Amino acid sequence: MKSLFSKSLSKKKMAIAFASFVVLATTLGILIFEGSKKTVAITLNGQQKVVATHADTIKELLDELDVPIHSKDYLFPTANTKVKDHLKIVLKQAKQVRIVKDNEKKTIWTIANTVAELLKEQKIVLKAHDQITPRPQNAIKDKMNIEIKKAFHLTYVDRGKQQQVWSTSATVADFLTQQGIKLNEFDRVEPSLTETVSENGVVNIIRVEKVTDVVEEPLQFAVVTKKDESLEKGTEKTVSEGQPGLISNQYEVVVENGKEVARKLISQELVRGKQDKVVAVGTKDLALQVSRGETDSGTEFYVSSTAYTADCNGCSGNTATGIDLRANPNMKVIAVDPRIIPLGTKVYVEGYGYAVAADTGSAIKGFKIDVFFPSNADCYRWGKKKIKIKVLN
């Protein structure tokens, strides 16, 4: 029994000793393995860390760290460099960026840290009024869009006042927004809001207003004529004076840049009614009275005669006795020298008929008369001739 116990104890000691040996061997192996690693300092995109590695080359190290390499990346030393203890490695991974400049698009790879560094890398120089999005101090990100708008001279005219400015706008609407110019309801702009602006272009802003204007205007009275048999033909008499009325007109007025360009009547209101002028017009025919009421007795003599009309050069249309020849073109009237034939005298003119001496003339002196006709054609037919005239009693 004692012999069995001793054998069992001996086996246990051997198992423990073996296990201890395995642990020791493993530990020593691990220590030897870890101790054989090389210590490397790697700066990845500006961030530094220290790693221990058995990698033979820098590429193997980066694969070990699961860091991909692109041909556009910056890597120092090169990927096939042997890894040594205390080696310093710098890796800047390139990022893909799209640059939009003056509507031209270009995709590039860059290791620049900021937008400003990228501009320098691409030799893009910005002027004071150029616009860039995002801002130059922003960090570069993969798949970033960078938009550059080059500034150019543009002139705008607002209410007739001209001003030259720098602009990066694409359309007229963008330009107005950039300049802080607001359009009112009726304002218009040339070119239209959707038109593209170009260097040295001109944008004309027309300020349009619609206002209401109320104007009181006179309403002219009419002249109403009434025939009066008690008045001699060619004479007139005012029965009642006319009185103008007053009307209030409301207009819609369109004003552009302070100047009226259109006016439209939208309503009318009668303030005061008009009163027409009434004129009595004589219808009593003197020539008819002469032919019917006078005898043929009288003084006869010869005179030199010419003819005239109411529309002759310098003629007023009214005779020296007040007869309106234009209103009475068929009256028989002669112009005389009142020293020879008194005004108002009834006469009989050879080839003309019964008439009344009712007019004078600067050239009618002595035994000379001027015969009235309604037209120039009649005057030409009459001409200048010597005729016999009878002054009726």
C-alpha positions as MATLAB code, in Angstrom:
seq = 'MKSLFSKSLSKKKMAIAFASFVVLATTLGILIFEGSKKTVAITLNGQQKVVATHADTIKELLDELDVPIHSKDYLFPTANTKVKDHLKIVLKQAKQVRIVKDNEKKTIWTIANTVAELLKEQKIVLKAHDQITPRPQNAIKDKMNIEIKKAFHLTYVDRGKQQQVWSTSATVADFLTQQGIKLNEFDRVEPSLTETVSENGVVNIIRVEKVTDVVEEPLQFAVVTKKDESLEKGTEKTVSEGQPGLISNQYEVVVENGKEVARKLISQELVRGKQDKVVAVGTKDLALQVSRGETDSGTEFYVSSTAYTADCNGCSGNTATGIDLRANPNMKVIAVDPRIIPLGTKVYVEGYGYAVAADTGSAIKGFKIDVFFPSNADCYRWGKKKIKIKVLN';
ca = [
       0.000    0.000    0.000;
       2.844    2.313    0.902;
       4.588    1.501   -2.366;
       1.492    2.515   -4.408;
       1.245    5.855   -2.602;
       4.878    6.668   -3.285;
       4.526    5.916   -7.014;
       1.434    8.151   -7.277;
       3.194   11.049   -5.583;
       6.201   10.685   -7.837;
       4.031   10.953  -10.961;
       2.419   14.139   -9.706;
       5.776   15.744   -9.079;
       6.872   14.862  -12.549;
       3.717   16.372  -14.098;
       4.180   19.583  -12.155;
       7.770   19.799  -13.116;
       6.934   19.290  -16.808;
       4.191   21.909  -16.742;
       6.519   24.340  -15.100;
       9.102   23.669  -17.755;
       6.572   24.286  -20.544;
       5.478   27.577  -18.987;
       9.053   28.633  -18.511;
       9.965   27.700  -22.052;
       6.968   29.530  -23.442;
       7.705   32.622  -21.377;
      11.307   32.582  -22.426;
      10.206   32.138  -26.047;
       7.841   35.078  -25.810;
      10.458   37.236  -24.146;
      13.003   36.290  -26.761;
      10.432   36.937  -29.593;
       9.365   40.277  -28.212;
      12.900   41.217  -27.454;
      13.874   40.628  -31.041;
      11.297   43.245  -32.348;
      12.550   46.557  -33.738;
      11.148   49.795  -32.320;
       9.901   52.197  -35.022;
       8.444   55.755  -34.747;
       5.774   56.383  -37.377;
       4.056   59.742  -38.075;
       0.766   59.056  -39.842;
      -1.053   62.159  -41.173;
       0.585   64.301  -38.509;
      -0.054   61.909  -35.607;
       2.993   60.116  -34.163;
       3.138   56.734  -32.468;
       5.815   54.162  -31.632;
       5.413   50.513  -32.633;
       7.469   47.311  -32.225;
       7.621   45.069  -35.249;
       9.253   42.077  -36.845;
       8.387   43.481  -40.325;
      11.285   43.340  -42.724;
      10.275   46.412  -44.848;
       8.220   49.560  -44.365;
       5.534   48.167  -46.670;
       5.282   45.027  -44.510;
       4.983   47.257  -41.449;
       2.162   49.311  -42.982;
       0.368   46.123  -44.034;
       0.819   44.873  -40.477;
      -0.814   48.109  -39.224;
      -3.563   47.836  -41.889;
      -2.576   51.199  -43.385;
      -3.118   51.289  -47.197;
      -0.653   53.091  -49.464;
      -1.638   55.091  -52.573;
       0.777   56.089  -55.295;
      -0.026   59.782  -54.558;
       0.829   59.411  -50.833;
       3.963   60.927  -49.351;
       6.095   58.226  -47.710;
       9.591   58.618  -46.294;
      11.635   56.496  -46.458;
      10.320   54.519  -49.430;
       8.130   51.445  -49.006;
      10.895   48.911  -49.759;
      13.269   50.353  -47.141;
      14.422   47.814  -44.568;
      13.039   48.331  -41.105;
      15.726   49.093  -38.522;
      15.487   49.765  -34.839;
      14.585   53.367  -34.030;
      13.638   54.044  -37.669;
      11.478   57.159  -38.215;
       8.748   56.863  -40.826;
       6.532   59.708  -42.135;
       3.373   58.941  -44.114;
       0.938   61.558  -45.462;
      -2.014   59.927  -47.155;
      -3.214   61.793  -50.252;
      -6.821   62.958  -50.397;
      -8.976   63.321  -53.487;
     -10.246   66.889  -53.987;
     -12.386   68.463  -56.731;
     -11.572   72.071  -57.659;
     -14.225   74.121  -59.479;
     -12.746   77.313  -60.915;
     -14.695   79.599  -63.267;
     -17.046   76.669  -64.011;
     -14.076   74.430  -64.931;
     -13.872   71.244  -62.833;
     -10.679   69.357  -62.005;
     -10.117   66.407  -59.642;
      -6.684   66.081  -58.020;
      -4.855   64.147  -55.314;
      -3.115   66.192  -52.630;
      -1.190   65.795  -49.393;
      -1.850   69.435  -48.418;
      -3.152   69.904  -44.896;
      -5.242   73.030  -45.531;
      -7.018   74.731  -48.431;
      -4.337   77.455  -48.381;
      -1.575   74.831  -48.774;
      -3.518   73.273  -51.664;
      -3.758   76.632  -53.460;
      -0.020   77.088  -53.083;
       0.591   73.523  -54.284;
      -1.584   74.139  -57.390;
      -0.078   77.612  -57.942;
      -3.500   79.243  -57.688;
      -3.243   82.911  -56.657;
      -6.332   84.584  -55.194;
      -6.931   88.305  -55.586;
      -8.524   90.473  -52.912;
     -12.091   90.198  -54.254;
     -11.973   86.547  -55.328;
     -14.225   84.147  -53.455;
     -13.313   80.635  -52.268;
     -15.376   77.983  -50.476;
     -14.433   76.572  -48.004;
     -12.120   79.172  -46.440;
      -8.328   78.890  -46.889;
      -7.726   77.933  -43.230;
     -10.031   74.899  -43.425;
      -8.477   71.431  -43.272;
      -8.458   69.292  -46.398;
     -10.856   66.349  -46.303;
     -11.206   63.452  -48.681;
     -13.758   64.002  -51.469;
     -13.836   67.727  -50.635;
     -15.237   70.246  -53.174;
     -13.372   73.560  -53.422;
     -15.098   76.313  -55.430;
     -13.171   79.348  -56.603;
     -14.969   82.354  -58.101;
     -12.711   84.898  -59.736;
     -13.843   88.505  -59.242;
     -14.405   90.826  -62.225;
     -15.500   94.408  -62.793;
     -19.216   95.039  -63.204;
     -21.197   98.276  -63.421;
     -24.703   98.755  -62.109;
     -27.015  101.723  -62.559;
     -29.635  102.287  -59.845;
     -32.065  105.224  -60.234;
     -29.752  106.591  -62.915;
     -26.699  106.594  -60.613;
     -23.766  104.537  -61.914;
     -21.364  102.568  -59.725;
     -18.551  100.148  -60.593;
     -17.966   97.165  -58.294;
     -16.191   93.806  -58.092;
     -18.378   90.734  -58.483;
     -18.142   86.957  -58.451;
     -21.800   86.424  -59.355;
     -22.995   84.068  -62.059;
     -26.411   85.641  -62.770;
     -28.042   89.035  -62.403;
     -30.122   87.710  -59.492;
     -26.951   86.511  -57.709;
     -25.309   89.876  -58.306;
     -28.201   91.829  -56.777;
     -28.158   89.550  -53.736;
     -24.400   89.935  -53.372;
     -24.711   93.729  -53.508;
     -27.652   93.782  -51.097;
     -29.915   95.381  -53.720;
     -33.621   94.654  -53.266;
     -36.257   95.012  -55.975;
     -39.684   96.388  -55.130;
     -42.950   95.085  -56.567;
     -42.894   96.957  -59.885;
     -39.128   97.417  -60.326;
     -37.451   95.811  -63.294;
     -33.875   95.043  -64.221;
     -32.012   94.834  -67.515;
     -30.752   92.222  -68.370;
     -33.308   89.905  -66.757;
     -32.641   88.202  -63.426;
     -31.806   84.853  -65.036;
     -29.266   86.282  -67.475;
     -25.560   85.553  -66.957;
     -23.350   88.495  -66.034;
     -19.961   88.961  -67.653;
     -16.865   91.067  -67.110;
     -17.389   94.806  -67.737;
     -21.140   94.195  -68.102;
     -23.798   96.708  -67.053;
     -26.843   95.925  -64.909;
     -29.548   98.593  -65.125;
     -32.052   98.760  -62.260;
     -35.206  100.728  -63.113;
     -37.204  101.776  -60.087;
     -40.889  101.739  -61.011;
     -43.685  103.290  -58.975;
     -47.415  103.438  -59.608;
     -49.083  106.419  -57.960;
     -52.518  108.009  -58.078;
     -52.837  111.623  -59.206;
     -56.114  113.557  -58.818;
     -56.406  116.595  -61.101;
     -59.313  119.048  -61.300;
     -59.736  120.146  -64.908;
     -62.146  122.641  -66.489;
     -65.048  121.271  -68.517;
     -65.387  123.611  -71.486;
     -68.831  124.868  -72.323;
     -70.313  124.683  -75.816;
     -71.582  127.593  -77.880;
     -75.200  127.079  -78.851;
     -76.563  129.231  -81.687;
     -80.178  130.223  -82.241;
     -81.550  131.764  -85.392;
     -83.043  135.247  -84.912;
     -85.052  136.793  -87.753;
     -84.984  140.196  -86.072;
     -81.206  140.467  -86.522;
     -79.547  141.186  -89.818;
     -77.850  138.251  -91.445;
     -74.212  138.007  -90.324;
     -74.751  139.664  -86.955;
     -74.660  137.861  -83.625;
     -75.899  138.669  -80.132;
     -75.023  136.883  -76.905;
     -78.149  135.771  -75.127;
     -76.397  134.189  -72.089;
     -72.744  133.853  -71.175;
     -71.188  130.418  -70.843;
     -69.784  129.054  -67.612;
     -67.116  126.285  -67.633;
     -67.701  123.249  -65.440;
     -65.203  121.431  -63.234;
     -64.358  117.743  -63.364;
     -62.101  115.700  -61.064;
     -59.990  113.177  -62.984;
     -58.147  110.368  -61.174;
     -55.107  109.019  -63.022;
     -52.831  106.032  -62.462;
     -49.333  107.379  -63.089;
     -46.311  105.179  -63.830;
     -43.017  106.722  -62.707;
     -39.632  105.269  -63.687;
     -36.546  106.542  -61.864;
     -38.522  109.581  -60.755;
     -39.855  110.487  -64.223;
     -43.430  110.038  -65.395;
     -43.626  107.647  -68.365;
     -47.339  106.804  -68.547;
     -50.666  108.159  -67.336;
     -54.000  106.341  -67.456;
     -57.431  107.767  -66.561;
     -59.139  105.432  -64.099;
     -62.123  107.494  -62.861;
     -63.963  110.798  -63.285;
     -66.178  112.795  -60.957;
     -68.218  115.871  -61.905;
     -67.558  118.655  -59.404;
     -69.539  121.418  -61.130;
     -71.667  121.274  -64.267;
     -71.045  123.536  -67.273;
     -73.423  126.182  -68.629;
     -73.435  126.566  -72.430;
     -73.180  129.975  -74.071;
     -76.268  130.938  -76.108;
     -75.772  133.181  -79.153;
     -78.498  134.582  -81.395;
     -77.543  134.613  -85.087;
     -79.282  137.003  -87.439;
     -81.063  135.569  -90.481;
     -82.444  138.793  -91.968;
     -81.116  139.017  -95.579;
     -80.276  142.637  -96.494;
     -79.561  141.797 -100.102;
     -82.975  140.250 -100.394;
     -84.504  143.389  -98.887;
     -82.711  145.517 -101.411;
     -83.892  143.469 -104.374;
     -87.431  143.255 -103.187;
     -88.028  146.416 -101.249;
     -86.194  149.150 -103.149;
     -87.000  150.822 -106.432;
     -84.583  150.927 -109.258;
     -84.326  154.716 -109.050;
     -80.974  156.080 -107.951;
     -77.659  157.587 -109.023;
     -75.622  155.704 -111.591;
     -71.896  156.016 -112.278;
     -68.949  153.930 -113.397;
     -66.352  152.554 -111.001;
     -63.212  150.392 -111.185;
     -63.887  147.010 -109.567;
     -61.897  144.130 -108.084;
     -62.959  141.091 -106.030;
     -62.008  139.655 -102.639;
     -62.847  136.777 -100.252;
     -63.130  136.454  -96.483;
     -59.927  134.364  -96.439;
     -57.688  136.795  -98.253;
     -54.219  137.612  -96.850;
     -54.652  139.921  -93.856;
     -58.468  139.637  -93.875;
     -60.273  139.086  -90.569;
     -63.452  137.764  -92.168;
     -65.522  140.540  -90.588;
     -66.624  143.633  -92.503;
     -66.212  147.196  -91.270;
     -69.878  147.086  -90.249;
     -69.505  143.799  -88.295;
     -70.839  141.262  -90.775;
     -69.148  137.831  -90.454;
     -68.525  136.921  -94.091;
     -67.211  133.444  -93.213;
     -70.469  132.657  -91.479;
     -72.459  134.244  -94.340;
     -70.628  133.307  -97.542;
     -73.641  134.016  -99.792;
     -74.186  137.651  -98.747;
     -73.835  140.326 -101.401;
     -71.364  142.861  -99.994;
     -69.039  145.404 -101.554;
     -66.196  147.395 -100.052;
     -66.373  151.123 -100.826;
     -64.843  154.485 -100.065;
     -67.355  155.874  -97.538;
     -66.734  159.378  -98.896;
     -68.229  158.265 -102.217;
     -70.738  155.646 -101.072;
     -71.767  155.773  -97.399;
     -71.619  152.473  -95.442;
     -74.991  150.762  -95.230;
     -76.056  152.038  -98.640;
     -77.973  149.641 -100.881;
     -76.536  149.393 -104.395;
     -76.976  147.529 -107.609;
     -73.753  146.332 -109.212;
     -73.695  145.443 -112.880;
     -72.962  141.735 -113.322;
     -73.137  141.138 -109.516;
     -76.648  142.157 -108.456;
     -78.140  143.902 -105.449;
     -75.709  144.389 -102.583;
     -74.955  146.508  -99.556;
     -71.954  148.787  -99.055;
     -70.793  147.204  -95.774;
     -66.991  147.106  -95.953;
     -63.922  149.263  -96.608;
     -60.347  148.638  -97.675;
     -57.019  150.443  -97.587;
     -56.768  150.247 -101.384;
     -60.421  151.252 -101.980;
     -60.196  154.992 -102.608;
     -62.426  157.162 -104.749;
     -64.514  155.580 -107.494;
     -63.392  152.081 -106.790;
     -65.167  149.090 -105.225;
     -64.215  145.566 -104.077;
     -66.846  142.874 -104.692;
     -67.147  140.007 -102.147;
     -67.210  136.386 -103.342;
     -67.167  133.197 -101.253;
     -64.274  131.584 -103.199;
     -61.013  132.494 -104.903;
     -62.231  130.918 -108.117;
     -65.112  133.416 -108.280;
     -62.668  136.259 -107.625;
     -60.420  135.146 -110.495;
     -63.407  134.969 -112.819;
     -64.464  138.514 -111.850;
     -60.954  139.891 -112.286;
     -60.479  143.659 -112.566;
     -62.878  145.656 -114.712;
     -64.853  148.860 -115.052;
     -68.549  148.479 -114.359;
     -71.662  150.547 -113.813;
     -73.069  150.866 -110.305;
     -76.390  152.355 -109.177;
     -76.727  153.799 -105.706;
     -80.325  153.213 -104.719;
     -82.439  155.819 -102.907;
];
